[in-house]
Amino acid sequence: MAHFEARTSTTPGRIVVTLTGECDLAAQPELTGVLSAAVRAAPVVVVDVGGLRFLDSTGLHGLVTAHQEARASGRHLYAVNAAGPVATVLDITGIGNLLRPPADDPRLAG
């Protein structure tokens, strides 16, 4: 089974969720639970995807679902530090643009 880990850290006004390993169908329950809890707990959630080696459609779905949940409650979810194949998947699908943090807020750069 592929390794996946989601760690959270809290700073005033935001939660950073750091994802590592392979985010696929096996990781979906953990990803959904962690992101949903983060969205309920903070006005801004920053998802650091820099440690992911793989991201499939279930991972994309989890990110988009959490983004929609955040927006519905007046909150924000952003993805940062995408690289390699993960950045390619985010860019090809357009989800990278959807989850890109505002350029004028350096606190969200990662």
Summary of the structure (lengths in Angstrom):
residues: 110
radius of gyration: 12.5
end to end distance: 28.4
largest distance: 40.0
contacts: 345
relative contact order: 0.18
helix: 45%
strand: 32%
